[in-house]
Amino acid sequence: MFAQLLKAYPGHSIKNDVLSGIVVAIALVPEAVAFSLIAGVSPLVGLYTAFILGLITALFGGKPGMISGATGSVAVVMVSLVATHGVEYLFFATVLTGLIQAAFGLLRLAKFIRLVPQPAILGFVNGLAIVIAMAQLPMFEGEGPIMYILVFTTMAIMVVLPKITKAVPAGLVALVALSVIAVVFDLDTKRVADLGSIAGDLPSFHWPDVPFGLETLKIVLPYALVMAAVGLIESLLTLSVLDEMSGTKGNANKEAVALGAGNATCGLFGGMAGCAMIGQSIINFSSGGRGRLSSATAAVLLILFVVALSDYIGQVPIAVLVGIMFMVSVETFEWASLDRIRKMPKTDALILITVTVVTIFTDLAVAVIIGVVISALVFAWQHARVYTRTYTEGNRKIYEFDGPLFFGSVQGFLDQFDVAGDPDEVVMDFKRARVMDSSGVEAIDKITKRYEEAGKKITIRHLSEDCKKLLKAAGKYCTWEEDDPTYKVAVDHEEYQKVY
C-alpha cells in the first residue's frame, strides 16, 4: 500500500507532505499527553491513540490529509468511567465506540451531517478556535519572559516566512530553530519532557480485562454511545471545514468507517477513543500537507518519537508549540463571520453565537445538537402557516390554500374557517398546498366533520391519492382531478389507521 501511495505522488507533493507531517507529529505530542492526563490515564495511552487512529484514518479515511488522534472533546466523556471502573473498562468502551461508528458509516448515515446548518458549522469552527487558544493558557503558569518571547517569535516566523518562501513549512522552521536556540543557550523554559515521559515500546495486542456480561455492557455502553456521537460529529464537521478550505469533497461515510475501525483497534492495543483534530488538521493543511502521506507520516513519526527519539522531542520548548497552536487558532477562526453576522438573518446569528458559546463552555456534541434543534424550530415556525384565499362561485364558497399543512400549521389552518357563517356549499382546494404529515390529514378530517355536523355540503379538490386513502371522514368528499398531485404523506399507514 505504501508503495502505491508513493507512486501516485508527484515529487513536490511528497516533499510537502513529509515536511508537513513532521510539524504535525511534534504538535501531536503535547496534545496526546495532555488529553491522556485529562482522561486519567498514562500519557502512552494518548500517544498510542494518536499513532493507531492517525495511521488508520490516514490510509483509509474519507479526507486525505485529515489528522485524527486523542481529543479533549472525547477525553472528557471518559473521565468518570476511568475514575470509577479503571482503564480496562475504557479499553472495552473504546472497542464498542469504534464498532458503533463503523456501523454508522456502513449504514451510510453520515449524510445526516448535512442537517447541520451553515451557521452552526461557523459556530463550531469559531468555538473550537477559542477552545484551542484557551487550552494553551495553562502552559504559561510559572513561566517567565522567555516563554512569552518564544511564543511571540514562533508566531512572527509563521506570519513572515510564508511571505518570503513556502519551500519549507514555517512551523517546522520555528520548531527546529527555536529548539536549537533553547538547547544551546539552555533557556529556562518548560519543555515537552516536563509534561510527562513519552518513552515507551510499540503498542501490543491487549484484550480488555473486564468481566464479559450484561452488567459490564450496562456500565460501558452509555459512555461508548456518547463517545461515538461526539467523535462522529467532530470528525464529520472537521471534514466539512477542510472540504471548504481545499475546494475538494471528502467521503463522510468512508471517514466514519475508518474512524470506527481505528477506535476499535485502539481499544485492542491499549489506546483510548479519539476523532479528527481540527487544530492539527489545519496545521497540516497550512503547512502544505494535502495527501494521505502527510497524515501517515505524522502517525509513524509519532510512534518513532515514543520508541527511539523521546529524549530529543522532550527538549522541544512548549512555548514553540503554544505559538503554533495560537496561529492555528487564528487561522481556524472564521473572521469573516464577524462581518457576516450583521447581515445574516437574526435567527442564523443566534444559532452561530449559541453554538460558539456552548462549544466553549460545554462540549461540541451538545452545541451542534442545540444548533440543529434551534434551526429546526425556526424552520418550522417560519413555515407554520397555510395562506388562504376565499371567494364565491354562485352559492359556493371556495377556500384556496397555499403552503405546507403539517403539525406546525394545523391550528392556523383550522382558524381560517367560518363554519357557521359559510353558505351551504363549501369547496376546499389544495392545489397549491401540500399535506405533509398525519396532523395535516387529521386536520382535514376534523374540519370536514364540523361542516357535516352543521349540515353543509363539502367538496375537497386536488389532494394526492396517498392523502385521500389516509382520510377517514373526509375521503368520501374528495374529487378526482386530472392534475391531482402525486406526493406521499410522511406517515406510517398502518399506525395511522390504528390511531385514527
N, C-alpha and C positions, 0 to 999 in steps of 0.2 A: 504493500500500500504506500509506504514512504517513497519507494522508487517511482511509482506512478504519480505521486503528489509532486515530486521534484521535476519530473519530465514535463508536466503541464505548465511549468513556470518559465516566463522569460527571466533573463539574468537579473535585471534590476529589481524585479519583484522578490526574488529570493533574498537579495541583499536587504531590501526594505523590511521584509517580513522577519528576517532573522534579527536584525538590529532592533526592530520594534519589540520582538519577543523578549529580548534581553532586558529592556526597560520594564516591560510588564512583569517579568519574572521577579525582579528585585522589588518592584512595588507591591507584589502579592505577599511577600514575606511578612511585613508588619501587620497587614490586614488579616492574614490567616492566623497569626499568633494572637492578635487582639480578639478576634471573634471566638477563638478557642477558649480564651480566658473568660469571655462573657458567658459562654455556654457552661463553663465549669469543668472543662476537660484539658488534657495535656495539649500544648502547642503543636505537637506532632500530629494530633487528630485533624486539626485545621489544615496543616501543611499537606497531609496525605489527601485530604479532600480536594485541595487546590490542584494537586497533581492528577489524581484519578479522574475527577469530574472534568477538570480542564482538558485533559487529553481526549477523553471520550467525546465530549461535545465539540472539541476542535475537529476531530476526524469525521464525526457523523452528524453534527448539529445542522440546523436549518439556515445558519448565517455564518459564512466564513469570516474569521477574524473576531468573532464574539468571544469574550472571556468569561468563563464560569469558575466558581470556587466557593469557599465558605463566605457567607454574607451575614451581616448583622441582622437583617430582617428575619432570616430563618433561625439564626442563633438564639434570638431572644425567646423564641417559641419553646425551645428545648431546655431552658434553664430549670424549670420546676421538675421536669422529668428526670434530669440528671441528679438534681439535688435530692429527690425523693426515692428514686429507684436505682440510680447508678448508670455508668456509661454503657454497660451491656444492653440495657433497655433502649438506650439511644441508638445503638447499632441496629437493633431489631426494628426500631421505628424508622430508621433511615432506609432499610430494605423495603419496608411497606410503602414509605413515601415514594420511592423510585417506581415500585410496581403500579401505584395509583397514577403517577404522572405518565408512565409509559402507556397505560391503558387509555388515558385521556387522549394521547396523541394517536394511538392506533384506531380509536373510535372517531378520529377526525373531529374532535370537539374544540380544537384550538381556534377554529374560525369564530368562536363566540367572543374572542378578544376584540372583534370588530364592533361589539356592542359598547365598548368603552369610548365615550365621545372625545373629540379632539381637545376640548378644554380640560378634561380630566387627565389626558396624557400630558398636556402642558403643565398642569399642576403637579403631576407625578415627577416630571423632569425637574421642575423648579424646587420641589420639596426635597428630592434626593440631592440636588446640588447643595442646598443649605445643610442637609444632614452630613454630607461629605465634609464640608467646611467645619461644621461644629465638632465632628469626630476628631479633628486634628487639635482642637484647643487643649485637651488634657496633656498633650505632649509638651506643652510649654511650662508645665508645673515644675518649679525648682530650677528652671534654666535661666541662664544669664544672657547678656547681649550677643554672645556668639551665635546662639540659636537663632535670634532674630536676623542677624546679618546673613547667616547661611540660607535661611528661608527666603529672604529678600533677593539674595544673589541668584538662587535657583530660579525664582520666578522671572528675574530680569533676563537670565540666559534663555529661558523658554520663550520670552517675548521677542528678544532682539535677534537671536541666532537664526531663526527661520527666515528673517528678512535678508540675511546675508547669504546663507546656504541651507539647502534642505538635504544635502548629501548624507548627513548623519542626524538621527533624531536628537533634538535639543535636550530632551530629558536624559538621554544616555550621556551626552557631553557633560551635563550638570552632575550626574551621578559619579562619573569617573573622575572628573577634575576636582570636584569639591571633596570627594572621599580621599583622594591622594593628598590634598592640602591638609585635611583633618588629621590624617595619619602622620604625615611628615612633620607637621608642626605640633602634633599631639594636642589638638584643640580640646578644651574642656567642654565637651558637649555629649549629649546622650547618643548612644549607638544602638543598632538593631539588636546586638547581643544583650543589651540591658533589658529588653522586653522578655527574655527567656531563652533558654537553649533551643536551637533549631537543629542540633546534630542528631542523627538517627540513622536507621537502616532503611532499606527498601520495604514498603508495606508488604505484609504477608497475609495469606488467607486466614480468616478467623471467623468461624461461625458464632453468632451471638450466643453467649452463655446465659440463656434465660429459660425458665420452665415453659414448655410449649403447652398451651391450653387456652380455654376461653377467658380465664381470668387475666392472663397476660395480654391477650388481644384487647380486652376491655380497657386495660391501662394504656396500651400503646396506640391503638387506632385513633383516638381523638387527636393526639399530637401529630400522627402521621398525616391525617386529613388536613390539618391546619398548615403543616409544613409543605405539603404538596400544593395546596392552594396558593400560599404566599410565593413559593418558588416558581410556580407556573405564571402567576401574574407578573412578577418582576422580570422573569426571563422573556416573556412574550411582549411586554411593554418595552423592554430594552431592545428587542429585535425590531419593534416598530420605530423606535427612535433612530436606530442605526440604518434602517431602511430609508428614512427621510434624509439622513446625513449623506448616505452613499448614493442615493438615487437608484438602488437596486432592491429587488424584493426577495426576502428570505422565505423559508418554508416553516410556518409556525408549528404544524403537526410533526414535522421531522425534528424540530427543536425539542418539542415536548417528549418525544420518544427517546431522543439522545439524553435529555436531562434525566428522564426516569431510569434509563439503563445506567447512566453514570452514578446516580444516587444509590441505586440498588447495589452496584459494585462497591461503592464507598462503604456501605454498611457491612459488606463481607470482607473488607480489607482494613478495618479499623478507622474509617473516616466517618464524618457526620454529613447530614444533608446540606446541600448548598444550591446555588442557582446562578444565573447570569449576574455579572458585576458591571453595572453601568459605568462606574468610575474607571475601572481598568479597561473596559471595552473602548471607552473614549480615548484613554491614553494610547491604546493600540492603534485606533483609527487616526488620531492626530499625529502619531509617530510614523505613519506610512504603512502600517500593517493592514492589509486588505484580504489576505488569503488565509487558508487553513494552516499554512506553515507557521504563521506568526503566533497563533494561539497554541499550536502544538509545541513550538519552540519554548514558549513561556512555561508550559507544563513540564517539559522534560528538563529544562534548566532548573526549575524549582526543586525537583527531586534530587538533581545533581548538587544543588546547594546543601541540601539536607545530608546527603551521603558523604560528600567529599569536600565541599567548599564552605562549610558553615563558619569556619574561623575568619575567612575573608569577608563574607557577606555580613558577618557580625560587626565588622568595622565601619560599615556604611553609616554615616550620620543620619539620625532620624530627621533632622532639620531638612535635609535634601528631599526626603520622601514626603515630608509635610508640604514643602514648597511645590512639589509636583502635584500633590493632591489638591492644593489650593488652586492651582492652574486648571486642574480637571474640573473643579467646582465652578470656576469662572466660565469655562468653555461649555459646561453642561447646562448652566442656567440659560433659559430661553429669554434673553434680554428683550427681544422684540415683543414679547408678551406684555411687557410693561406699557408699551405704547398701544398695543392692540387691545388691551383690557379696557381702554377708554372708549373704543369704537365698537366693541362687540356687544351683543345683547346683554342686559343686566343679568339674566339667568346664567348665561355662559360665564360671565365674570364671577358670579357667585360660585359656580362649580370649580373654576380654576383656583380661586382663593381658598375655598374649603378643602379641596384635595391637597393643596400645598401645605396648609396649616396642619391638617390631620396627619399627613405623611411625616411631618416634623415631630409631632407630639405623641403619636400612637404608632401605627405601622402602615405599611403600604397596602396590605390587603383590605384593611378597614377603609382607608382613604379611597381606594378605587371603587369599592362596593358602594360607599356613600355617594361618590360621583355619579355612578351609574343609576342609583336609585333617584337622586335628585333630577337627573336628565330624564328618566322615565316619567317621573311625576310631572315635570314641566311639560314634556311632550303630551302626556295625557290631558293636562289642564288646557293647553293651547288648542287641542283638537276635540275637547269635550263639548262640542256644540254642533248641533244639526240646524242648519239655516232653513227657514220655512217661508215659502211664498204661497199666499192663498188668493184665489179668485173664484168667480162663479161662472158656471155654464148652464144657463136656463135655471132649473130648480136645484142644481147640484153645486156643492161647494168643493173645490179642488184644493188639496194640500200637496204642494210640491216640496220635496226635501232635497237638501244638498249637504253632503258631509257624511262622516262615519257614524254609524249607530252602534255604540258599544257601551260597556258599563259606565264609562265616564260621562256620556252624553245622554243617557236614558232619561234622567229626570227633566232635563231641558226639553227633550223630545215630547214627553208626556204633557208638559206645561203648555205646549203650543195649541192644544185642542180646546174647543169650546163646545163640549158635548151638548149642553142644554140649549145653547143659542144657535147651533148649526141647523140647517134645513134637514129634511127627512132623508136626503140622499147625500152621501159624502164619498169622495174619492181620495185615496192616499196614493200618491205617485212617487215611487222610489227610484226613478230613472237616474237621477244624479246623486243618489245616496248609496251607501253600501252597509249592509248588516254584517258586523264584524264578529259577534260572539253570541252566546246563549242569552246574555242580558238583553241584547237588542231584539232577539227573537221573542223573548218573554214580554218585552215592552209592546211589541206589535199585537201579541195575543191580548194583553191587558187592555189596550185602548179599544180593540175590537169588541171585547166583552162589554165595555161601557156603552158603546153605541147600540149593541144588541139589547142591553137592558133598557135603553132609552127608546127602543122600538124603531130605530133608524137603520136604513139600508147602507151598507158599507161596501166599497169596492177597492181592491188593492191591486195596483199595477206595478209592473217592472221589478219583480223580485226574482232572484235566481231560483232555479229548480231545486237546488240544495236547501235554500232557505224555506221554500214552500213546503218541502217534506218535513221540516222541523216544526213548522207551525201546528199547534194543536187546535186552537179555537178559530184562528183566522185563515187557516188553509183553504177552507171552502169558499172564501170570498176573493181569492186570488184570480186574476185574469191571466191568460196566456198570450203573450205578445210576441211578434216576430223578433223584436230587438231586446228580449229579456236578457239580463246579464248571466254570466256563467260562473261567477265566483263561488267559492266554498266558504261556509261559515266555520270559524275556528271553534268547534265544539265536538265532543265525543258523542256521536249519535245515540249509542246505547245508554250512556249515562244520562243524557238529556231526557230520553223517554222515561227513564226511571223516576226522574225528579219532576218532570212536567207532564 
